[in-house]
């Protein structure tokens, strides 16, 4: 409210304040969220790869099948990570 008049938008004192507010909004609502998603899904991917290496190290007659399954799981996690980060 300015002099008893209610304005529907924010009135800034300077252009610098507008710029700082815009940069802060962009960073807090987009950049930080994407960084968190990439970090978390990256950690999940590393855990899955480490687990796949451990399972492949056990060998046995089903080594090729388990390797194929772990490769499929890894590609699914990567696709999910990309989709989540994109949206």
Beta strands, then each sheet from edge to edge (+ up, - down):
end
